[in-house]
Amino acid sequence: MATRTWAPPTGGPYDLGRTLGVLARGPGDPAYRVDAAGAVWRASRTPEGPGTLRLTHDGQVYAEAWGPGADWLLDRLPTLLGATDDPAGFTPRHRLVHESHRRHPGLRLARTGLVLESLIPSILEQKVTSDEAYRAWRLLLTQHGEPAPGPAPTGMRVMPDPAGWARVPSWEWHRAHVDAKRSATIVRAARVAARLEEAAAMDDARAAARLQAVPGIGPWTTAETLQRANGSPDAVTTGDLHLPGVVGYALTGFRGADDAAMLDLLAPYEGQRHRACRLILLSGVIPPRRGPRFTVPDFSRI
């Protein structure tokens, strides 16, 4: 076991749960857990191998790490926790955003520095419900990942390496309800993983171009990846089924906003549009549901 402590440089409030919570892919994510004591556990595949990270916060963050990737995780701990994020550069332009910003002063944008770790679950979430994507992620990690190093909670897994993703057989994708388009995109990404990982050190424009050079990766998947891997404050998600409606309703009270309308509303936050969306979502103001839930297709019966 290796350890490290980190104190937020501002000395102000810090919210570990909200900062890292976006890295969890559903409540049963095998790579992310919050234990009964409130400690956050993450299992990651680093350039130096698998590693497990346990984080607790009491004025400062105390980190413990295990596995071949332990040193890599601890070396980059401040960046993961938002040390390179600058919330002071954000100016709320709407009353709701101002109130959410006031209520969540400890929010920082995490930056994992691991592209594939965020890219693959984002591909799984393309054009399906969250529950379906979370189920696929759980099944694939359980079946093809490896146990998290150290005394991690039972069932925690490290995702496969790129070669492991490329070797997942077609019937396993089928069993996880992942259609051929998404599985093929993941395999293509795994085959050029080293080039994609370089995007973690690029600005948003260059990183987006690098990711979207892979067929099947578009603006939606790119934004979801850059928000987590690069900690981008401006990578706003377009092409989402719900986000434009949520942003439009929260800021204007009207339903039915599309991407163009959402981007117009977010224009005053240029450079910080993702942060603005995070704060809008944290406000809890969403349009009331009007129709039935989307029916999840069962690909295993096709």
C-alpha positions, 0 to 999 in steps of 0.5 A: 500500500502507498499513501498520499494526502492532498489539501484543496489549494484554496482552503475553502470547501471541497466536495469529494463525492460530487467531484468524483461522482460523475466517474461512476457508471451507475449505482453498481459500477464494479470500478467505483464504490462508496463504502459504508464509511463514506470512502470512495474506491476507484479501480483503474487501469493505468499506463503502469497496470491496474490500481485501486484507490481509496479516498477519504476527506476530512479537511484534506483528502487522504489516499491509499493505493494498491497494485502496479498502478498505485504510484501512477494514481497517487502521482496524479491525485491532485489533478484527479481531485480538481487541482487544475480546475479553476472555478473562480473563473466562472460567473453565473449569468442566471439566477438558478445557476447562481443559486446552484453555484452558491449551494455547491461551492466545493464542486470541482471538475475531476480529471482522470487523465485516462481516455479509454476509461471514460470513452468505452462506457460513453460508447456503451451509453450511445442511444440507449437508456442509462440502465441498459448501458450500466448493465452492459458495463457491469457485465463486461467488467465482471466477465472480462475485467480482473479483480481490483488490487488490494482490499477493495470491496467485494466485486470491484473490477479493473476494466480489460486492457485494450487487447482484452476489449478487442478479444471480447467475443461477439456472443458476449457483446450480444449477452450484454445487449450491446449492438454490433455498431457500439461493440465495433466502435469499442474494438476500433478504439481499443486497437488505437488506444495508445493514440487515443490516450494522447488526447488526455494532454491535448486541448479540447479541439485537438482532443476532439479531432483525435477521438472523432477520427475513429468511426462511431465516435461523434460529438456526444461521446467526445464531450462525455469523454473529455469532461472526465478524462480532461476535466474540460469545463467547456465540453458541452454535451450535444446530441443528448436526448434529455440535456437540452430540455433540462437546460431550456426548462431550468433557464426559461421555464419552457420545454422542448429546447433543442441543441441549438436553443441550448447552445444559445442559452449557454453562450454567456458561459463560453469556456465554462459551458460544461460547468454551467450544465453541471450546476443546472443539473445539480439544481434539480429543476427538470421538466415534468415527465409526460410520457411512458418510460422508454422500452429497453430492447432485448438484443439477446432475443434478436 
